Amino acid sequence: MSEQKEVANADEVEEIQPLEDEGFNENVSEDIQEEEPVTATEPEKVEFNDAQQAEVNKIAAAKAFEAREQKRRADGLEQQLNDLQKEANKQTRPEVAAVPDQYDDDYAAQLQARDEQLIAQARFDANQNAAFQQQEQEAQRQQQEQMNELNTKAEAYRVNAVKQGIDPLHLNESAKIVGNFGLRQDVGMEMLSDDKGSLMTMYLAQNPQAIEALNTASNITLGSVYADIREKSSALSKKTTSTPDPVETQRGSGVPAKDRGPVGATYT
């Protein structure tokens, strides 16, 4: 009885057909086809006015100066570590015992030990002399490199001064004024390699309080102080031009006048 009932219920179950809506499928297909690919938009270019650009230049100059200062300090610390390592590696000169008493029981052993000490001492002295000569040569090489670098920077400083239209005599006078006040060495070296270094020299000579600001600036504020002075010194620029002077043009036909002869002369 139960089996017949189950068969009857199975007959009543309608077969479920998949949902097919042609219109819906077509709309979805069209939406997919019509959808445009997403493209990345380029960022809008930011333009600054003169005041904003000047501030940007100051910030960039300060960051560049700070980066160079950090490198200088790192190089200085590395040199100090090398010097400390050399001091730690130094060996003491071997001592030589006195001549033993020939009546000692171990006279031969003492004498042999003393001979070995003399050999060790001589070897130590030779190594020390070789190391000293090597250090002296290295110091001379570094000094020569520093001189070459300084000469290169000085030449670039002079060329940049010409480009800025600065009178060499006036620049020398300004440099003497700045030197008399006393400018910290790291800033002076930075100005030599700066394309506006000559302008900064002129500005510092006219504004001694700026020299004091640089000399008293901390490692944190030095970059911004330097950048501010660099920006203010730009107003002193009188840039030269390489454009040649205009050619003087001749007036009239350009044909030179003929010699008419003496006054009153007539020609047939």
C-alpha positions as CSV (number, residue, x, y, z in Angstrom):
1,M,0.0,0.0,0.0
2,S,2.8,2.4,0.9
3,E,4.5,1.6,-2.4
4,Q,1.5,2.6,-4.5
5,K,1.1,5.8,-2.5
6,E,4.7,6.8,-3.2
7,V,4.3,6.1,-6.9
8,A,1.2,8.3,-7.0
9,N,3.1,11.1,-5.3
10,A,5.9,10.8,-7.8
11,D,3.4,11.2,-10.7
12,E,2.2,14.4,-9.2
13,V,5.7,15.9,-9.1
14,E,6.1,18.2,-12.1
15,E,9.4,18.3,-13.8
16,I,11.2,21.5,-13.0
17,Q,12.5,23.2,-16.1
18,P,15.4,25.6,-16.2
19,L,14.4,29.3,-16.3
20,E,14.7,30.6,-19.8
21,D,14.0,34.2,-20.5
22,E,15.3,35.2,-23.9
23,G,14.7,38.8,-23.3
24,F,16.5,38.8,-20.0
25,N,19.5,36.9,-21.4
26,E,19.7,39.3,-24.3
27,N,19.7,42.3,-22.1
28,V,22.4,40.9,-19.9
29,S,24.5,40.0,-22.9
30,E,24.1,43.5,-24.4
31,D,25.0,45.2,-21.1
32,I,28.2,43.1,-20.9
33,Q,29.1,43.9,-24.5
34,E,28.4,47.6,-24.1
35,E,30.3,48.0,-20.9
36,E,33.5,50.1,-21.6
37,P,36.8,49.0,-20.2
38,V,38.0,51.1,-17.2
39,T,41.1,53.1,-18.0
40,A,43.3,54.8,-15.4
41,T,43.0,58.6,-15.5
42,E,46.3,60.6,-15.6
43,P,46.7,62.9,-12.6
44,E,46.2,66.5,-13.3
45,K,49.4,68.4,-13.7
46,V,49.9,70.9,-10.8
47,E,51.1,74.3,-11.8
48,F,52.6,76.7,-9.2
49,N,52.8,80.5,-9.3
50,D,56.1,82.3,-8.7
51,A,55.7,82.4,-4.9
52,Q,54.7,78.7,-4.7
53,Q,57.6,77.7,-7.0
54,A,60.0,79.6,-4.9
55,E,58.9,77.8,-1.8
56,V,59.2,74.5,-3.6
57,N,62.7,75.4,-4.6
58,K,63.6,76.2,-1.0
59,I,62.3,72.9,0.2
60,A,64.1,71.0,-2.5
61,A,67.4,72.9,-1.8
62,A,67.0,72.2,2.0
63,K,66.5,68.5,1.4
64,A,69.5,68.3,-0.9
65,F,71.7,70.1,1.6
66,E,70.5,67.9,4.4
67,A,71.3,64.7,2.4
68,R,74.8,66.0,1.6
69,E,75.3,66.9,5.3
70,Q,74.3,63.4,6.4
71,K,76.8,61.9,3.9
72,R,79.6,64.1,5.2
73,R,78.8,63.1,8.8
74,A,78.7,59.5,7.8
75,D,82.0,59.7,6.1
76,G,83.5,61.5,9.1
77,L,82.2,58.8,11.5
78,E,83.6,56.1,9.2
79,Q,87.0,57.7,9.3
80,Q,86.9,57.9,13.1
81,L,86.1,54.2,13.3
82,N,88.9,53.4,11.0
83,D,91.3,55.5,13.1
84,L,90.1,53.7,16.3
85,Q,90.6,50.3,14.6
86,K,94.1,51.2,13.6
87,E,94.9,52.2,17.2
88,A,93.4,49.0,18.5
89,N,95.5,47.0,16.0
90,K,98.8,48.6,17.0
91,Q,101.2,46.2,18.6
92,T,103.7,47.1,21.2
93,R,107.4,46.9,20.5
94,P,109.0,43.7,21.8
95,E,111.3,44.2,24.7
96,V,114.8,42.7,24.8
97,A,116.2,41.3,28.0
98,A,119.6,42.2,29.4
99,V,122.6,40.2,28.5
100,P,122.5,37.2,30.8
101,D,125.2,36.3,33.2
102,Q,127.6,33.8,31.7
103,Y,127.8,32.0,35.0
104,D,124.1,31.2,35.1
105,D,123.2,27.6,34.7
106,D,120.8,28.4,31.8
107,Y,123.1,30.9,30.2
108,A,122.8,29.3,26.8
109,A,118.9,29.3,26.9
110,Q,118.8,32.9,28.1
111,L,121.1,34.0,25.3
112,Q,119.1,32.2,22.7
113,A,115.9,33.8,24.0
114,R,117.5,37.2,23.9
115,D,118.6,36.7,20.3
116,E,115.0,35.8,19.3
117,Q,113.8,39.0,21.1
118,L,116.3,41.0,19.1
119,I,115.0,39.5,15.8
120,A,111.4,40.1,16.8
121,Q,112.2,43.7,17.7
122,A,114.0,44.3,14.4
123,R,111.1,42.7,12.5
124,F,108.6,45.0,14.4
125,D,110.6,48.1,13.5
126,A,110.7,47.2,9.8
127,N,107.0,46.6,9.7
128,Q,106.3,49.9,11.5
129,N,108.5,51.8,9.0
130,A,106.7,50.2,6.1
131,A,103.3,51.0,7.6
132,F,104.4,54.6,8.3
133,Q,105.5,55.0,4.7
134,Q,102.2,53.5,3.4
135,Q,100.2,55.8,5.7
136,E,102.2,58.8,4.5
137,Q,101.6,58.0,0.9
138,E,97.9,57.5,1.5
139,A,97.7,60.8,3.3
140,Q,99.4,62.5,0.3
141,R,97.1,60.9,-2.1
142,Q,94.0,62.0,-0.1
143,Q,95.4,65.5,0.2
144,Q,96.0,65.6,-3.6
145,E,92.4,64.4,-4.2
146,Q,91.1,67.1,-1.9
147,M,93.1,69.7,-3.7
148,N,91.9,68.6,-7.1
149,E,88.3,68.6,-5.8
150,L,88.7,72.0,-4.3
151,N,90.2,73.4,-7.6
152,T,87.3,71.9,-9.6
153,K,84.8,73.5,-7.3
154,A,86.6,76.8,-7.3
155,E,86.6,76.8,-11.1
156,A,82.9,76.0,-11.2
157,Y,82.3,78.7,-8.7
158,R,84.1,81.2,-11.0
159,V,82.2,80.1,-14.1
160,N,78.9,80.3,-12.3
161,A,79.8,83.9,-11.1
162,V,80.4,84.9,-14.8
163,K,77.0,83.4,-15.8
164,Q,75.3,85.4,-13.0
165,G,76.9,88.6,-14.3
166,I,78.9,89.3,-11.2
167,D,82.0,91.5,-11.3
168,P,85.0,89.4,-10.2
169,L,86.5,92.3,-8.2
170,H,83.2,92.9,-6.4
171,L,83.0,89.1,-5.7
172,N,86.5,89.1,-4.2
173,E,85.6,92.0,-1.9
174,S,82.5,90.2,-0.8
175,A,84.4,87.0,-0.2
176,K,86.9,88.9,2.0
177,I,84.1,90.3,4.1
178,V,82.5,86.9,4.6
179,G,85.9,85.5,5.5
180,N,86.5,88.2,8.1
181,F,83.2,87.4,9.7
182,G,84.0,83.7,9.6
183,L,81.8,81.2,7.9
184,R,81.6,77.5,8.9
185,Q,83.6,75.3,6.7
186,D,80.9,72.9,5.6
187,V,78.7,75.7,4.4
188,G,81.6,77.3,2.5
189,M,82.4,74.0,0.7
190,E,78.7,73.7,-0.2
191,M,78.6,77.2,-1.6
192,L,81.6,76.4,-3.9
193,S,79.7,73.6,-5.6
194,D,76.4,75.5,-5.6
195,D,75.5,77.2,-8.9
196,K,74.3,80.2,-6.8
197,G,77.3,80.1,-4.5
198,S,78.7,83.4,-5.8
199,L,75.3,85.1,-5.3
200,M,75.2,83.8,-1.8
201,T,78.6,85.2,-1.1
202,M,77.4,88.6,-2.3
203,Y,74.3,88.3,-0.2
204,L,76.1,87.3,3.0
205,A,78.6,90.2,2.6
206,Q,75.6,92.6,2.5
207,N,73.7,90.7,5.3
208,P,76.2,89.7,8.0
209,Q,73.3,88.5,10.2
210,A,72.8,85.7,7.7
211,I,76.3,84.5,8.4
212,E,75.5,84.3,12.1
213,A,72.3,82.4,11.3
214,L,74.3,79.8,9.3
215,N,77.0,79.5,12.0
216,T,74.6,79.0,14.8
217,A,72.1,76.7,13.0
218,S,71.7,73.2,14.2
219,N,72.1,70.1,12.1
220,I,68.3,70.0,11.9
221,T,67.7,73.6,10.9
222,L,70.8,74.2,8.8
223,G,69.3,72.9,5.6
224,S,66.3,75.3,5.7
225,V,68.4,78.3,6.7
226,Y,70.8,77.6,3.8
227,A,67.8,77.2,1.4
228,D,66.3,80.5,2.5
229,I,69.5,82.4,2.0
230,R,70.0,80.8,-1.4
231,E,66.6,81.8,-2.5
232,K,67.0,85.4,-1.3
233,S,70.3,85.7,-3.1
234,S,68.7,85.0,-6.4
235,A,67.6,88.6,-6.6
236,L,71.2,89.7,-7.0
237,S,71.6,87.8,-10.3
238,K,72.4,89.8,-13.5
239,K,72.6,86.9,-15.9
240,T,74.7,87.4,-19.0
241,T,73.5,86.3,-22.4
242,S,75.5,84.6,-25.2
243,T,73.4,86.3,-27.9
244,P,75.6,88.4,-30.2
245,D,75.0,92.1,-30.7
246,P,72.7,93.0,-33.6
247,V,74.5,93.6,-36.9
248,E,74.4,97.2,-37.9
249,T,72.6,97.5,-41.3
250,Q,73.6,100.0,-44.0
251,R,71.1,102.6,-45.0
252,G,70.2,103.4,-48.6
253,S,71.1,101.2,-51.5
254,G,74.3,100.0,-49.9
255,V,76.4,101.1,-52.9
256,P,79.3,103.4,-51.9
257,A,79.1,107.0,-53.2
258,K,81.3,107.8,-56.1
259,D,84.0,110.4,-56.0
260,R,82.6,113.5,-57.7
261,G,86.0,115.2,-58.0
262,P,86.7,118.8,-56.9
263,V,83.9,121.2,-56.4
264,G,82.9,123.0,-59.6
265,A,84.3,120.4,-61.9
266,T,82.0,119.3,-64.8
267,Y,82.3,116.2,-66.9
268,T,81.1,115.7,-70.5
